[in-house]
Amino acid sequence: MQNIINKNYKPIVINNTFNLKYMTNLPPYRIAHVIIEFIDSVLKKCGIQHNETIDEFIYILIVIGIAYGIGWSISKIAVLITNKMRWFKRVSLSSAVQAEKTLLKVSKIIPPLIFLSLIQFAFNSESIVLSAIIKIAAIYLIITIVSAINDFLGFLWRRYDEIGNTQNHPLKGLPQIAKGAVWLIGIIIMVSVIVNKSPLALFTGLGAFAAVVMLVFKDSILGLVAGIQLSQNDMLRVGDWIIVPGTPANGIVADVSLTVVKVRNWDNTLAMLPPYTLVSASFQNWRTMYESGHRQINRSYNISSTSIHSPSDALLESLKNIPLLRDYINKKQAQSKAGIIENTRNTQGIVNGTIDTNLGIFRAYLTLYLQHHPFIAQDAFLLVNELAPTAQGIPIRIYCYTTFTDWVSHESVQSEIFEHIALMAPVFELEIFQFPNHIYY
């Protein structure tokens, strides 16, 4: 290793005007000089004869140890800084840094830099071994830099997703594309290091492989375009309940990435869909229902047509005992005596119903019942009407909205309403249609 001490040393720098005096004043040269003197003194004390191969091997081990030691110390400092962020009330920032291990992975750039700055002094500048070691170290350095950049991008995305992405737009594909682009650039630079060519020459040759890249990354490209469309048109957000016809997806969107949309179904199964499936086909999003605060009831009961008749005076008098119907029947009877014919535009109309048939009175009662129900939205559309007669009778449809959006509460209110209908129908001398029991035997 005398090449370091004598004036004939030629460093690995392709520059004929290189100033050797300037280089000897650099810290890496001084450190290398100290290491060389240390190795020589130790070998002399051990009585080992000077051997250039042994000197180079020991020097490499010491440089690796120094690089690893400094890298380990810096990583511990990075972890300490991350943990200390909690003292400055930066809990969310600290959790994001810890989750992505940003500082820890950035600190891994230091060891290969130290190794590259010191390893060149172990060999002659024309050494093939030195050239191979520098290439390996350079490739490792490029990998660590690319990983650090991608981790920093992940940190930025995590912070934006927690703070800026208040509407949970599916933008996860954008950082994934950015990370892929960084890796592509890193691979090109690594190849240029291996073949000793300029990265620009490799970049210019990418056009010939564009078709291959498009084919290989077809799903990723389609996923990126679909993610942008879903986000731009606000079609989908993380946390939305969606139903995709023709697929098993019927649940809450758990994640939207570059290549897959994860939907946690109502039975806790996980459905996986390509993002472009949601763009190329239709799907149902329940988000607006939750945002409105109302959930729709649209069901019907079949009334047996043979039970429909004109109400008798006795029936009308008995129905006046129902508090909701007393004023209604009295006003309808007064309108009938006065010759007032009610229609949809008549401001004197009371509710949707009539006293000409028991079914008409029942419709009026159900309308009043829903108008006074504490869990039925009165500012939303409310209707009780008859549908087209069928072989199973005349369907009476209940169309209204509950004030609950969660499934359990909504179904509870809906069940209570239709149980009440089944209970009150006989009071109006109406029969709920059902097939005779003998059909099932």
ZIRA-V899985 format. One record per helix or strand of 3 or more residues. SS is the DSSP state (@ for helix, = for strand). FROM is the first residue (numbers start at 1). TO is the last residue. If there is no record, write none. Layout:
ss from to
SS FROM TO
SS FROM TO
This chain:
ss from to
@ 2 4
@ 20 24
@ 27 45
@ 52 88
@ 91 100
@ 102 106
@ 109 122
@ 128 164
@ 172 195
@ 199 216
@ 218 232
= 241 243
= 250 256
= 261 265
= 270 273
@ 275 280
@ 287 292
= 295 303
@ 305 307
@ 313 319
@ 323 338
@ 358 371
= 383 386
= 393 402
@ 407 428
@ 437 440
